[in-house]
Amino acid sequence: MYSYDVKVLPKETSLWGGAGITIPIMSNSLLICRNDELGVPLKLFTKKSPTSEDQYGTLAPGETYIFRLNEVTLIGAETTDEKSDSMVRCTIVCPQPN
């Protein structure tokens, strides 16, 4: 398990991966994202390639969402307004088979 914090801005902010990554990993790992209780709502999205984006909706302050890292090159977020920011606690976990 590995945890880190990301400050999400009004522009596209990477929670995992990057805009320059073109080949997704094949993994059963999970990314747990928790928006700070004192933060602002965030728009979540993933990319499988530089031109393919899937919108996941809005994560409110204090809420958590879990992404599979399989077949994505970027997991991102941005604030829902043009002036606020929010901290997201990201935790990567690798489930073990039984």
C-alpha positions in Angstrom: 0.0 0.0 0.0 1.3 3.5 -0.9 -0.4 6.8 -0.1 0.1 10.4 -1.3 -1.7 13.7 -1.5 -2.5 15.6 -4.6 -3.7 19.3 -4.8 -6.4 19.4 -7.5 -6.7 22.6 -9.4 -9.3 24.1 -11.8 -7.3 22.7 -14.7 -6.7 19.0 -15.4 -4.7 17.4 -12.5 -3.2 13.9 -12.6 -4.0 11.7 -9.6 -2.2 8.7 -11.3 -0.4 8.3 -14.6 0.3 11.2 -16.9 -0.6 12.9 -20.2 2.5 11.7 -21.9 1.9 8.0 -21.1 0.6 6.0 -24.1 0.7 2.4 -23.0 -1.6 1.3 -20.1 -0.5 -1.2 -17.5 -2.2 -4.5 -17.0 -2.8 -4.8 -13.2 -5.4 -5.6 -10.6 -4.1 -2.7 -8.5 -6.7 -0.1 -7.2 -6.4 3.6 -6.6 -8.6 4.8 -3.7 -9.3 8.6 -4.0 -10.7 10.5 -1.1 -11.6 14.2 -1.5 -10.9 16.4 1.5 -13.9 17.2 3.7 -13.0 20.9 3.5 -12.5 20.8 -0.3 -14.7 21.5 -3.2 -16.5 19.1 -5.7 -14.3 17.5 -8.2 -14.9 16.2 -11.8 -13.2 12.8 -12.2 -12.1 11.2 -15.5 -9.8 8.5 -16.9 -7.9 8.3 -20.1 -6.9 5.1 -22.0 -5.0 7.0 -24.7 -4.3 10.7 -25.3 -7.5 11.1 -27.3 -9.9 8.9 -25.2 -11.4 10.3 -22.1 -14.2 8.8 -19.9 -16.0 11.1 -17.5 -16.9 9.6 -14.1 -19.0 12.3 -12.6 -18.5 14.5 -9.5 -16.9 13.6 -6.2 -18.2 15.8 -3.3 -16.0 16.8 -0.3 -15.5 13.9 2.0 -16.4 11.3 -0.6 -14.3 8.4 -1.8 -14.1 6.6 -5.2 -12.0 3.5 -6.2 -10.5 3.1 -9.6 -9.0 0.0 -11.2 -5.6 0.9 -12.6 -6.0 -1.8 -15.4 -6.0 -0.4 -18.9 -5.8 3.3 -18.1 -2.9 5.7 -18.7 -4.3 8.6 -16.5 -6.7 9.1 -13.7 -7.5 12.8 -13.3 -9.6 15.4 -11.6 -10.3 19.1 -11.8 -12.4 21.4 -9.6 -15.9 22.3 -10.7 -15.2 26.0 -10.5 -12.5 28.3 -11.8 -10.9 29.5 -8.5 -10.9 26.8 -5.9 -8.6 23.8 -5.2 -9.0 20.6 -3.1 -6.6 18.0 -1.6 -7.2 14.4 -2.6 -5.6 11.5 -0.6 -4.6 8.8 -3.1 -3.9 5.2 -1.9 -2.7 2.5 -4.2 -3.5 -1.1 -3.1 -2.7 -4.4 -4.7 -5.3 -7.0 -3.7 -3.8 -10.5 -3.1 -5.6 -13.6 -4.6 -7.0 -16.0 -2.0 
